[in-house]
Amino acid sequence: MNPDQKQRYSRQIRFAPIGREGQERLGQKKAVIVGMGALGTVLANHMVRAGVGHVRLIDRDFVEESNLQRQMLYDEEDARQHLPKAVAATQKLQAVNSGITIEGVIADLGPVNAESLLADADLILDGTDNFQVRYLINDVAVKHQIPWVYGGVVSARGMFAVIRPGITPCFRCLFPHAPAGRGETCDTVGVIGPAVHLVASYQATEGLKLLVGAEDRLNPHLEQFDIWHNDQLQMDIREGKNPNCPACAKRSFSYLDSGDAETEDFATLCGRDTVQISPTHPRTVDLEQLAERFQRIGRVEKNPFLLRFHADDYTLVFFKDGRVLVQGTDDIGVARILYARYVGH
């Protein structure tokens, strides 16, 4: 550790459970954060400032004004430019710590790319709001024996748990089935920033314990709390392994192995009045060519990462990896028609 690093991390090194040895370990580790929304921005801020040597940030979306109330790394200019969150977060964090590797990835995590983006991690941190993605993370984590920290927040309520494949119950042991319907989300019942910071700070703390080798201090509970009503619940999960769990017991990774279809996937983004269209196999899209085509028939906005095409009452947002967001509807049928009209099959 050079003198500059000693100075930068001096207060963390003085914290005895980490110390100099723990700090050196952090510098050799790779953490991957899935989702750069509310939880993800807090998680990334903690990992980067703590000196984790390589931090990969994965997100499919771009910054909007409604994000600014709780997504701490973004500002009004990011929203005006419609910057992808992975790009905006990387830019902010590189100015915070230039001595580590910060890798922003604009991608929708799915069966096709999950292993390439997650399997080389020492730690995976959950910044998503999507149970299907969490089951996918769990499949990769169990298959490759990677610890990860689950977190969720809505309204003033939050929860988190540490998942250590082969040691603790896996995510499918704890949640055998995704909740029926969409349930409450930040878009339907709102969320307050302090609840986000509390959950993500707990997640980040457990993540640091894992990275420095302090497994004996890990939280053995599924923690739940409501900071508005001052309620807290601890559920001991140490004996929660399911002997018939498809993932950790039978090693059947159905979420990871479900990417064989050849057609586009259409999915509504809850509360967003948006349908996302994802090619099963990512492709490279030439945004300049798209701009030339669409400028003849509608208004186009473009930055180096995405193109927004305004058509009647709808906006189609194109990403370089072939994903398209159809904004202005949550009707998959309407999205299919617009996609076929302007993109083809």
C-alpha positions as CSV (number, residue, x, y, z in Angstrom):
1,M,0.0,0.0,0.0
2,N,1.5,3.3,-1.1
3,P,1.6,6.5,1.1
4,D,-1.3,8.1,-0.8
5,Q,-3.5,5.0,-0.2
6,K,-2.6,5.0,3.5
7,Q,-3.7,8.7,3.7
8,R,-6.9,8.2,1.7
9,Y,-8.1,5.2,3.7
10,S,-6.6,6.2,7.0
11,R,-9.8,6.4,9.0
12,Q,-11.0,3.1,7.6
13,I,-7.6,1.5,8.3
14,R,-7.9,2.7,11.9
15,F,-11.1,0.8,12.2
16,A,-9.6,-2.3,13.8
17,P,-11.9,-4.9,12.2
18,I,-10.6,-3.8,8.8
19,G,-7.1,-2.5,9.5
20,R,-4.3,-2.4,7.0
21,E,-4.7,-6.1,6.0
22,G,-8.4,-5.7,5.3
23,Q,-7.8,-2.5,3.3
24,E,-5.3,-4.4,1.1
25,R,-7.8,-7.1,0.6
26,L,-10.4,-4.6,-0.5
27,G,-8.1,-3.3,-3.1
28,Q,-7.7,-6.8,-4.6
29,K,-11.5,-7.5,-4.8
30,K,-14.2,-7.1,-7.5
31,A,-17.7,-6.1,-6.5
32,V,-20.6,-6.1,-9.0
33,I,-23.7,-4.0,-8.4
34,V,-26.8,-5.0,-10.4
35,G,-29.1,-2.0,-10.8
36,M,-28.0,1.6,-10.5
37,G,-31.2,3.0,-9.1
38,A,-31.8,4.1,-5.5
39,L,-30.1,1.2,-3.7
40,G,-27.4,0.8,-6.4
41,T,-26.2,4.4,-6.2
42,V,-25.7,4.2,-2.4
43,L,-24.0,0.8,-2.7
44,A,-21.7,2.0,-5.5
45,N,-20.8,5.1,-3.5
46,H,-19.8,3.0,-0.5
47,M,-17.8,0.5,-2.5
48,V,-15.9,3.1,-4.4
49,R,-15.1,5.3,-1.4
50,A,-14.1,2.2,0.6
51,G,-11.4,1.3,-2.0
52,V,-12.8,-1.9,-3.5
53,G,-10.3,-2.5,-6.4
54,H,-12.8,-3.1,-9.2
55,V,-16.4,-2.1,-9.1
56,R,-18.7,-3.0,-12.0
57,L,-22.0,-1.1,-12.3
58,I,-24.8,-2.7,-14.4
59,D,-28.0,-0.9,-15.4
60,R,-30.3,-0.8,-18.4
61,D,-32.0,2.5,-17.8
62,F,-31.3,6.2,-18.1
63,V,-31.6,9.1,-15.7
64,E,-35.0,10.9,-15.4
65,E,-36.0,13.8,-13.2
66,S,-38.1,11.6,-10.9
67,N,-35.0,9.7,-9.9
68,L,-33.3,12.6,-8.3
69,Q,-35.2,12.5,-5.0
70,R,-33.5,9.2,-4.0
71,Q,-30.8,8.2,-6.5
72,M,-27.9,10.0,-4.9
73,L,-25.3,10.0,-7.7
74,Y,-27.4,11.9,-10.4
75,D,-28.2,15.5,-11.0
76,E,-30.4,17.6,-13.2
77,E,-27.9,17.7,-16.0
78,D,-27.8,13.9,-16.2
79,A,-31.6,13.9,-16.5
80,R,-31.6,16.6,-19.2
81,Q,-29.1,14.6,-21.2
82,H,-30.9,11.3,-20.6
83,L,-27.6,9.8,-19.7
84,P,-27.6,6.0,-19.0
85,K,-27.3,5.5,-15.3
86,A,-24.3,3.3,-15.7
87,V,-22.5,6.1,-17.5
88,A,-23.6,8.9,-15.2
89,A,-22.7,6.9,-12.1
90,T,-19.3,6.0,-13.5
91,Q,-18.5,9.6,-14.3
92,K,-19.4,10.8,-10.9
93,L,-17.5,8.0,-9.1
94,Q,-14.3,8.3,-11.2
95,A,-14.1,11.9,-9.8
96,V,-14.4,10.4,-6.3
97,N,-11.7,7.7,-6.6
98,S,-9.4,7.5,-9.6
99,G,-7.2,4.9,-8.0
100,I,-9.6,2.0,-8.6
101,T,-11.3,0.5,-11.7
102,I,-14.9,1.6,-12.1
103,E,-16.7,-0.2,-15.0
104,G,-20.1,1.0,-16.1
105,V,-22.1,-1.5,-18.2
106,I,-25.2,-0.5,-20.0
107,A,-27.1,-3.7,-20.2
108,D,-30.3,-5.5,-19.2
109,L,-29.1,-8.5,-17.1
110,G,-30.6,-11.7,-18.5
111,P,-29.8,-15.3,-19.1
112,V,-27.6,-14.6,-22.1
113,N,-25.2,-12.2,-20.4
114,A,-25.6,-13.0,-16.7
115,E,-22.6,-15.3,-16.3
116,S,-20.3,-13.1,-18.3
117,L,-21.2,-10.1,-16.1
118,L,-21.4,-11.8,-12.7
119,A,-19.3,-14.9,-12.6
120,D,-15.9,-13.2,-12.1
121,A,-17.1,-11.3,-9.1
122,D,-16.0,-11.7,-5.5
123,L,-19.3,-10.2,-4.3
124,I,-22.6,-9.3,-5.9
125,L,-24.8,-6.6,-4.5
126,D,-28.5,-6.4,-5.3
127,G,-29.6,-3.0,-6.4
128,T,-32.6,-4.2,-8.4
129,D,-36.3,-3.9,-7.9
130,N,-37.1,-7.1,-9.8
131,F,-37.6,-10.6,-8.4
132,Q,-36.9,-12.3,-11.7
133,V,-33.5,-10.7,-11.8
134,R,-32.8,-11.7,-8.2
135,Y,-33.5,-15.3,-9.1
136,L,-31.1,-15.0,-12.0
137,I,-28.5,-13.5,-9.7
138,N,-29.1,-16.4,-7.3
139,D,-28.6,-19.0,-10.1
140,V,-25.2,-17.5,-11.1
141,A,-24.2,-17.0,-7.4
142,V,-25.0,-20.6,-6.5
143,K,-23.5,-22.1,-9.7
144,H,-20.2,-20.2,-9.2
145,Q,-20.2,-20.0,-5.3
146,I,-20.3,-16.2,-5.1
147,P,-21.7,-14.5,-2.0
148,W,-24.3,-11.8,-2.6
149,V,-26.4,-9.5,-0.5
150,Y,-30.1,-9.1,-1.2
151,G,-31.8,-5.8,-0.5
152,G,-35.3,-4.4,-1.1
153,V,-37.0,-1.2,-0.3
154,V,-40.5,0.4,-0.8
155,S,-42.3,3.2,1.0
156,A,-40.5,3.4,4.4
157,R,-39.9,-0.4,4.6
158,G,-36.8,-2.3,3.8
159,M,-35.2,-5.7,4.1
160,F,-31.8,-7.4,3.4
161,A,-30.1,-10.7,3.8
162,V,-26.7,-12.2,3.1
163,I,-26.7,-15.2,0.8
164,R,-23.6,-17.4,0.9
165,P,-23.9,-20.4,-1.4
166,G,-23.3,-23.7,0.3
167,I,-23.4,-22.1,3.8
168,T,-26.7,-20.2,4.1
169,P,-30.1,-20.8,2.5
170,C,-30.1,-19.4,-1.1
171,F,-32.6,-16.9,-2.3
172,R,-34.9,-19.5,-3.7
173,C,-34.9,-21.3,-0.3
174,L,-36.1,-18.0,1.3
175,F,-38.5,-17.0,-1.5
176,P,-39.5,-20.2,-3.4
177,H,-41.9,-18.2,-5.6
178,A,-42.0,-14.7,-6.8
179,P,-44.8,-12.7,-5.3
180,A,-48.1,-13.0,-7.2
181,G,-48.8,-9.9,-9.2
182,R,-46.6,-6.8,-8.9
183,G,-47.5,-5.9,-5.4
184,E,-46.4,-2.5,-4.0
185,T,-43.6,-0.7,-5.7
186,C,-41.9,2.7,-5.4
187,D,-44.0,3.8,-8.4
188,T,-47.3,2.9,-6.7
189,V,-46.8,3.7,-3.0
190,G,-43.6,5.8,-3.2
191,V,-40.4,5.6,-1.2
192,I,-38.4,7.9,1.0
193,G,-34.7,8.4,0.7
194,P,-33.7,7.5,4.2
195,A,-35.2,4.0,3.9
196,V,-33.1,3.5,0.8
197,H,-29.9,4.7,2.5
198,L,-30.5,2.5,5.5
199,V,-31.0,-0.7,3.5
200,A,-28.1,0.0,1.2
201,S,-25.8,0.9,4.1
202,Y,-26.6,-2.4,5.8
203,Q,-26.0,-4.2,2.5
204,A,-22.7,-2.4,2.0
205,T,-21.6,-3.2,5.5
206,E,-22.3,-6.9,5.0
207,G,-20.5,-6.7,1.7
208,L,-17.4,-5.2,3.3
209,K,-17.4,-8.0,5.9
210,L,-17.4,-10.5,3.1
211,L,-14.6,-8.8,1.2
212,V,-12.3,-8.5,4.2
213,G,-12.9,-12.0,5.4
214,A,-14.9,-11.2,8.5
215,E,-17.5,-14.0,7.9
216,D,-17.9,-14.5,11.7
217,R,-19.5,-11.1,12.0
218,L,-22.1,-11.5,9.2
219,N,-25.7,-10.9,10.0
220,P,-27.5,-14.3,10.1
221,H,-31.0,-12.8,9.8
222,L,-33.4,-11.7,7.2
223,E,-33.8,-8.2,8.6
224,Q,-37.0,-6.2,8.0
225,F,-37.9,-2.7,9.2
226,D,-40.2,0.2,8.8
227,I,-38.4,3.4,9.7
228,W,-41.5,5.6,9.6
229,H,-43.3,3.4,12.2
230,N,-40.1,2.4,14.1
231,D,-40.8,-1.3,13.6
232,Q,-38.1,-3.9,13.2
233,L,-38.1,-7.7,12.7
234,Q,-35.3,-10.2,12.7
235,M,-35.9,-13.7,11.1
236,D,-33.1,-16.2,11.8
237,I,-32.5,-17.9,8.5
238,R,-29.6,-20.2,9.5
239,E,-31.8,-23.3,9.5
240,G,-33.8,-22.2,6.4
241,K,-32.2,-24.4,3.7
242,N,-34.7,-26.2,1.6
243,P,-33.5,-29.8,0.9
244,N,-35.6,-29.7,-2.3
245,C,-34.5,-26.3,-3.5
246,P,-34.2,-26.4,-7.3
247,A,-31.1,-24.1,-7.2
248,C,-28.8,-25.0,-4.3
249,A,-30.0,-28.6,-3.6
250,K,-30.7,-29.9,-7.1
251,R,-28.5,-27.4,-9.0
252,S,-31.2,-26.8,-11.6
253,F,-30.7,-23.2,-12.7
254,S,-33.9,-22.6,-14.6
255,Y,-33.6,-18.8,-14.6
256,L,-30.1,-18.9,-16.0
257,D,-31.0,-21.6,-18.6
258,S,-34.1,-19.9,-19.9
259,G,-32.5,-17.9,-22.6
260,D,-32.8,-20.2,-25.6
261,A,-35.8,-18.5,-27.3
262,E,-35.0,-16.6,-30.5
263,T,-37.7,-13.9,-30.4
264,E,-37.7,-10.5,-28.6
265,D,-38.9,-10.3,-25.1
266,F,-41.6,-7.8,-24.2
267,A,-42.0,-6.7,-20.6
268,T,-43.8,-3.8,-18.9
269,L,-41.8,-1.7,-16.4
270,C,-44.1,-1.3,-13.5
271,G,-45.4,2.2,-12.8
272,R,-43.4,3.6,-15.7
273,D,-46.0,3.5,-18.5
274,T,-43.3,1.8,-20.5
275,V,-42.7,-1.5,-22.3
276,Q,-39.2,-2.8,-22.7
277,I,-38.3,-4.9,-25.7
278,S,-35.1,-7.0,-25.4
279,P,-33.6,-9.1,-28.1
280,T,-32.8,-12.6,-26.8
281,H,-29.3,-12.2,-28.2
282,P,-27.8,-8.7,-27.8
283,R,-26.8,-7.0,-31.0
284,T,-25.0,-3.8,-31.9
285,V,-27.2,-1.0,-33.2
286,D,-25.9,1.9,-35.2
287,L,-27.6,4.9,-33.6
288,E,-26.4,7.2,-36.4
289,Q,-28.2,5.2,-39.0
290,L,-31.3,5.1,-36.9
291,A,-31.2,8.9,-36.5
292,E,-31.0,9.4,-40.2
293,R,-34.0,7.1,-40.7
294,F,-36.2,8.6,-38.0
295,Q,-35.4,12.2,-38.6
296,R,-37.5,12.1,-41.8
297,I,-40.6,11.1,-39.9
298,G,-40.4,12.5,-36.3
299,R,-38.3,14.3,-33.7
300,V,-35.1,12.6,-32.7
301,E,-32.8,13.2,-29.6
302,K,-29.5,11.4,-29.4
303,N,-26.5,11.1,-27.1
304,P,-23.6,8.7,-27.5
305,F,-25.4,6.0,-25.6
306,L,-29.1,6.1,-26.8
307,L,-31.5,7.6,-29.2
308,R,-35.0,8.9,-28.4
309,F,-37.5,8.9,-31.3
310,H,-40.8,10.7,-30.7
311,A,-43.7,9.3,-32.7
312,D,-47.2,10.7,-32.1
313,D,-48.0,10.1,-28.4
314,Y,-45.2,7.7,-27.9
315,T,-41.4,7.8,-27.4
316,L,-39.2,4.9,-28.5
317,V,-35.8,4.8,-26.8
318,F,-33.1,2.8,-28.6
319,F,-29.9,1.4,-26.9
320,K,-26.8,0.2,-28.6
321,D,-27.4,-3.4,-27.4
322,G,-30.7,-3.6,-29.3
323,R,-33.1,-2.9,-26.4
324,V,-36.0,-0.6,-27.0
325,L,-38.2,1.2,-24.5
326,V,-41.6,2.2,-25.7
327,Q,-42.7,5.0,-23.5
328,G,-46.3,6.2,-23.3
329,T,-48.0,2.8,-22.9
330,D,-48.0,-0.3,-20.7
331,D,-49.9,-2.3,-23.3
332,I,-47.6,-4.9,-24.8
333,G,-49.9,-5.2,-27.8
334,V,-49.5,-1.5,-28.6
335,A,-45.7,-1.8,-28.1
336,R,-45.6,-4.7,-30.5
337,I,-47.4,-2.7,-33.1
338,L,-45.1,0.3,-32.7
339,Y,-42.0,-1.9,-32.7
340,A,-43.1,-3.7,-35.9
341,R,-44.0,-0.3,-37.5
342,Y,-40.7,1.4,-36.9
343,V,-38.2,-1.4,-36.4
344,G,-39.5,-4.4,-38.1
345,H,-39.3,-8.0,-36.9
